[in-house]
Amino acid sequence: MKRILLLLVVLAIASLRIDACTSILVGKGASADGSVMCTYNIDSWGACHKMYRYEAGKHRAGTMRKIYDRDSRVYHGEIPEAPVTYLVTGNINEWQVAIGETTFEGREELIDREGIIDYGSLMDLGLQRARTAREAIWVMTSLANEYGFCSSGESFTVCDPNEAWLLEMSGCGPGSKHVVWIAVRVPDNAVMAHANQSRIRRVDLTDTANVMISPDCIDFARQRGYFKGSDSEFSFCDAFNPPSFGGRRMGDSRVWAIYRHLTTGMDRYLPYIEGKRPMSEVEPLPMWIIPDERLTVDDVIKCLQDRFEGTPFVMDDDPGAGIYDSPFRPQPSYYEDDSTTMFHERSVATSHTAFTWVCQLRGFLPREVAA
């Protein structure tokens, strides 16, 4: 009976990952000291994540790696171990490759629950098997295609001391053991954020130095009726995670809040963030912005402390604030009041953060002490 109750608690915690994470990527030309920076908030109510550590190793042919779900710890299966794996502590490895994520859920019909690899295991495998961000993207997409990806849509932060990448991935349906994906390099002088809403829209697909995409991504979107048009018009976001009210007001609103700390003119995107008008009438957020000044670690931390202060979404004067004008909100995000569905604003800073980190990747120092 105790084991059953424990499983129910774990599964309940896992279900709270919706609208649950925020990540920032800073190109090396946008930082004050020339480092690449990235962040990762796990905002899961009641979650208690371990800091996983994997020792570096050499493995004999035939050695298998068991895959356990990051959230539920359910056993999914096993895959062949790599001949060589690298030291991993938390979300960074000995080569200063760092990986984070936010879940955008995406299209329910594309989840392949028969796949072996979940989002968390995929991050661990990328860190164990890659020495650069580009290599990690290749590792993660190849493994997901070969063994199946059993999580919903994901945006992965993938960084090293030289480059910051956003990798977005979706399954292709039950039993497919296949994924579609796109990866975009953040310009060195830019800052990108993502928060439970797909962020990659139209990009120059001919720029193969800065854009990678699965060979059948666009054709698959056409076959499923998610996209019509020429390849140059393709938007991964619009095809696989069209922005809903929640995606705009509770996801991209956090991205907007971060961007407004770093540059001016962000109020032009308020009609998009408010979520009231259809997408055809609003201008969506840019994928990244060029900050007015280069960022320090303290600047990045301040972005993570945002609670919509000084904006129309400030949280100390709405029904959720209670009698004490609290700036923090309980879960769930949606609730019923006199048969009316209400919602709490979802800020970057929240009281249900399981863990948060800011990673500084410094290529100008020996890698053993650089991160």
N, C-alpha and C positions, 0 to 999 in steps of 0.2 A: 504493500500500500504506500509506503514511504517513497519507493522508487517511482510509482505512478504520479504521486503528487509533485515530486521533483521534476519529472518530465513535463508536467503541465505548466509548472512555473517557468521552466526554460523556454517552452514553446510560446508562452504568453509574452515573455521578454522579447523573444525574436520577432513577434508580430508587431512590436512597437518601433521597428526601424523606419516605418513610413514617416516622411518629413523629419528625418532624424539626424542629418549630418550637414556640416558646412566645411568647405575646403577653399584655400587660397593658394595660388601659384604666382610666384614673382620671378621674372626673368633676371638673369645676372646683370643686365644693363639697367634694370629698374631698381636695383638694390644699391645702398650706399657704399658697400665694400666689394661689389662685384660677385657676390655669392648668389646662387639660386636658393630661393626660400619656398617652402610650402608648409601648409598646415592641415590638420585633420581633427575635427570634432566628432566624437561619437556621442550623440545626444539620445540615448535610449533610457527611458525611465526604468529604474530598478536594475539595469544591467551591471554586471560586474565582470569585466573582461580581464583576462590574464595578459601580462606582457610575455608573449611567446618568444622563446629563444631557441634557435636551431644552430648547432655547432657545424662548422665547416667539415667536409668529409669527402672521402673517395669511396665509391661503391662498386662492388663487383657486378658483373653482368648478371641479370636475373633478380637483383634486389628489387623489392617492391615497396612502394610508398603508400601507406594507408591514408585515406582521405576522410576526415571527420568534419562535419559542418561547423563553421566558425561560431554560429549562434546557438544551435540546438545540441551540438556535439554528437549528432546522429552519424553513424558510420555509413558512408556512401559507396565505398569500394576501394580499389587500389589501382595504381598506375606504376609503370616502371620508374625506378629511381634514376636520376641523372648520374653519369659517371663521376662528376665533380659537383659539389654544392658548396656555397659560401656561407660564412657566419652571418646570421640574422638576429638582431635584437629588436623586438617590437616591429616597427614598420620601416626599418632601414637596415642595409647590409654593410659589409665591410668595405665595399666599393663606393659607398655614399650614394647608392640608389635608394630612393625613398618612394613608397607607394601608399596612397590613401584612396578614399572613395566617398561618393554619395550615391544613394539609390534613387533612381527616377522611376522605378516600377515599370513604366512603359505599357505595352499592350499585353494584357493578361493571356491572350491566346498564344503568345509566342514563348511562354515559359516552358522549359523542358525539364520537368521534375524527374525524369529518368536519367538525366545527366549525372556524372560523377562529381564534378568540381563545382563548388559554390564560390561565391565572390571572395570570401575571406581566404579560403585555401588557394584560390588563384593568385591573390596578392602574395601569400607566403611563397608559393612556387616561383613566381616571378623574381622575388628577392633572393631566393636560394640559388637561382640558375642564371642570373644576369649580372653583368659588370657595367652596363650602361642602360639608360632609359630606353633607347631604341631596341636594345637586345631584350629588355624586359617586356616590351610590347610584343615582340616576335614570340617570345616564350609563352606569354599569357594567351595570345590569340591562337597559337598553334595547339596548345594543350586543350583549350576550350573546344576547338574544332574536332580534335581527335577523340576526346572522352566525354564531351557534353558539358554544358553549363546549366546548372540547376537553379540558379538565382534569377531574379527578374532583371530589368534593365539597370545598367550601372554606368556611372561616370567615374573613371579611375584617374587620379593624379599620379603621374609617373615622372619622376625627376632624378637628375644626377647633377654633378657640379657644373655642367656646361649647358644643359637643356632642361626645359620644363615642357611636358606634354600632357594633353588631356586625351584619354582613350575612352570612347563610349561604345558600349556593347549591348547587344540584345540576342536572345535565343531565337530560334526559328520554328518553334512549335514542339509539342510533345513527341518524344522519341526521335527527334531530328539529329541529335548529337552534332549540332552545327550552330554557328553564330554568325551574325553580321556585325561589322564594327567599323569605326573610323577613328583615326588619331590625328590630332592637330598640334603642331609645335607652337607654343606661346612665343611671340616675338621677344627677343632679348630685352627690349625696352618697355615691355608691357606687363600688366597684372591681369590675371584671370581669376574668377571665382566660380564655384558651382555649388548648388544646394538643392538636391533632390528634384532637379528639373534638367533635362537634357539641354546642353548649351551649344552644340555644334550645328551651325546653320550652313548657309551657302559658303563654300570655300573654293579656292582655285585647285581643282583636282589635278591640274597639270603640274603643279608645284610639288613634285615628288620628294623634294628635300625636306619639306615642312608638312606634308599631308600624306597619310597612309590610309588606305581603305581596302576592305575585303573585296576580292574580285567580283563577287556576285551581289554586293550590298544593294546597289541601285536596281538591278534586275529583280531581285527578290522583293523590294518595295513595290515595284511595278506589278509583279505577279499577284501580290496580296492586295492590290488596290490602294496602297498607302501613298502612292506618288504617281503623278503624270507630268510629263515634261521632258526636256532635254537633260543630259547629265550635268551640264553646267548650272542648272537650276535646282539641283538636288539639295535638300536640307535634311540631315539626319534627324534633327529635332522634330521637324514637322511631320516626318514620316513615321517615326517610332515612338515619339512622346509629345504629341501635339499639346501645347500649353493649355491646361484647364484653369479654372478659377484658382484652385488650390496650388497648382504649379506656379502660377504667377504671384498670387498674394502670400503664399507661405513658403515658396521656394525661391523664385527669382527676386522676391522682395529683399531677401537677405543679401543677394548679390548686389542689388541696387544700393543697399545700405552700406556695404563695403566700398563700392566704387565712389559714393558721394564723399567719403572721407579723403579720397585720393585725388579727385579732380572736380572741376566745376561743370555746370551745365547738365547735371543728372536729372533735374526736375522735368526735363522734356520727356522722360520716360514714365512719369507718374501715371498717365492714362493706361499704360500697359500694366504697371504694377497693381493699380487699383482693381483690375480684373473685371470691371463692369462693362466695358465696351468690347465688341468682337475683335478678333485679331486683325481683320481686314481694315479696321479703323485706327489701329494704334501702331506705334513703332516699337518693336521689341528691343530689349537690351542688346548692346554690342557684346560680342564674345569676350573681348578684353578692352581695357582702357590703357592709355599712356598716362602715368601719374604725373602730377605737376612737379613733384620732387621725388628724388630717389628715396627708397624706404629703408629704415632700420628695422631690427627685430622689434623694438618697442613700438614702432608705427604699426607693424602687423598685429601685435598683441592688442593695440587699441582698437583695431578693426574688429577683433574678436569679442570686444567688450560692448559692442553696439546694441542698444535696445530701442532704436528708432527715435532717440532724443532729437527734438527740433524738427520732426517730420509730421505729416498728417496721421501717421500710424503710431504715435507715441502712446504708451500703454498705461499711463497713470491717470487716465480720465475716460475709461470706458467701463462697461458692466463687469468685465473680468477683473478689474482692479480691486473690487470689494470695498469695504468700509475704510480700509487703511491705505487706499490708493497704491496697492502693490504693483511694481513694475514687472513682476514675474507671473507666469501663467502655469496652471496645472495641466495635466493631461486628462482626457484626450483633447485634441485640437478642436473638435466639433462637439457641441452639446445641445440639448434640447431645452428651450425655455418657453413655456406656455404653447407647446406644440410647434414652436418655431425653431428651425435649425440655426444655431448661433456658432461663432467660431472665435477662438483666441488668436490675436496676432502672433506670428511666429518670428521672433527676433533671432539674431545671431547668438547673443548671450542668452542662455537659458539655465534654469535651475536643475534640469535633468541631464546634465552632461556626465557621461560615464568616464570619459577621459578626453584630454585635448593635448595636442603638441604643436610646436612650431619648430620646423627643421631648417637648419642653415647649412647648405652644402657648399664647401669652400674648396675650389679646385686649386687655389694658390697655396694650400698647405698640404703637408703629407697626409695621405688619406687616413692613416691610423689615428690622427688627432683632429681632423678637419671638421667633422660633423658635430 
